[in-house]
Amino acid sequence: MRIIVNGQQAFGRSVLEELLERNENVVGVFTAPDDESGVHDPLKLCAIENDLPVFQPRSFRRDSVREQVQALKPDLCVMAYVTLFVPEDVLNVPTHGTIQYHPSLLPMHKGPSSINWPIIFGEKETGLSIFWPDDGLDTGPILLQKEVAIGPDDTLGSVYFNHLYPLGVDAMMESVDLVRKGSAPRVEQDGDAGTYEGWCRAEQAEIDWSKPVEEVYNLIRGCNPQPGAWTLLNGERLQIFDSRRGSSGEGKPGEVVRVGDEGVEVATSGGSIEILRVRPTGGAKVHVPEFVESVGLKAGSVLGA
């Protein structure tokens, strides 16, 4: 079976590496254009290392790109971490169509930040879907799904790197096998069910210390490491990464109620959060004791202003 891979970043590379390890017949690789720094995407590097043809279109809507795909005579396209929209006239070029990875249990959490939002919303479960993409956004029929528990202290990073990343690579391989056997399901999504959320960016990641402690904690861990939940300190943005629930129930929202050996404890509504690692504006991530010493943060200081 002739396979083309469309994707980018480390996940795309891992999918390609696994396909090659299995001696699959990969006939071409599509990835994003090089960025302004000239640094090659990990998927592109892997393709070059294995002497595979590499294509970097800025848009898949061009006839010339569809003709490039047609010239490869693919049986299947495997899409792993894609950011460019691919129209159906390109998706349907391969004999068996195109399959795509999405890190949520579709139809829940369609959209580009589908790992952040379940954690921010305090959900106990997420997962991944391999689906047959169409002209909608994450709306195509489901091929298979895998469930993943969200622990009470999981972060975006731990859910992705410990679970959705490795499980996703395995699920892609399982899906390729099902397509080859002619037994790959196509289960239509319920168009009236599910959710769509847009990007989780800085404007969505600002901490409101007057919110209940669980909401604040979920926001911090759901934005760790990207985009990084943040608050103000002396009018400057301070991103907060590693944290844990505190033990104090005192203080007004945003007030530093304790400075400890590992971090500082900040009051919220109904509890507190112990902050362990931060990044000040223009700086690098640092452990809080180092930061406290550099800015003179102390009990009674107020975050969020």
C-alpha positions, 0 to 999 in steps of 0.5 A: 500500500502506497502511503503519503504522510501529511503533518509536522512537528515531533508527532508527525516525525514519530508517525513517519518513523513508525511507518518506516520501521514497519517497512510501509511503502511511504512515497511522499511527505507533506509538511509546513513551509520552513519558518523564517528562522530556516529551521527544518520541521522534525518531520521534514528532517526525517523525510530527508534522512530517509530520502523521501520526496518532501512537499511544503505547500502554503495551501492545499487548495491549489490545483498544482498541489492536488496534481502533486498528490495524484502523481504519487499514486497514493493508496492512503494519506495519513495526517498527523498533526496538521495545521493547514486545511486540506479540501476534499478533492485532495483528501479523496485522491488516495484510493482508500482516502485519508485518515487523521489524528485528533486529540479528543473524543470526537465529537467533543472538543473539536478545534485547535486546543482540544487538549487544553479545554477538557482539563480547564473544564475539570473533566475526568476523561479525554482521549483521541480519535482517528477519523476520516476528514471532510470539508468540515472542522474535525467533523468526519466519520470516526475510524477508532477512538482511545480513552485517556483518564485525566488525573486530578493533577495532570497538566496539558503536558502530562496528558499529551506526552504521557498518553495522547502522543504515544497512544496516538502513534499506536492508534495511527498504526492500528488504523493503517492496518484496518484500512489495509484489511478493508475493515476500517469503520466509518461511524458518522458523528452526531452533528447535534452533539459535541462541542467546538472550542477555539484556540486557548491563547493568552487572552483565555489564560488570564487567572481570576483569583476570585474564582473557586480554587478548583477553577483556578487550578484547572486553568493553570494546569490546562495551560501548562506548558502552552499558552501558560496561565498568567497574572499580573505582578506590579503591572507586569505579566507573570506566567505560572506553570508548575503548581499544586493545591495549597492548604490555606483558606485565608487571605483575599483573592490574589494575596500571597499568604505564605512564602515557603521553601518550594513556592508561594501560596496565593489565596483564591475563593475557597482555598489557595494555590501553591505556585512552584515555577513561573516565567516573568515578562522577557525572562526564562522559566524559573523556580519560584524561590529564585524568583521570590529572591529577585523581586522581593515577593513576600506575604501580603503581596498581591497578584492580579494587579 
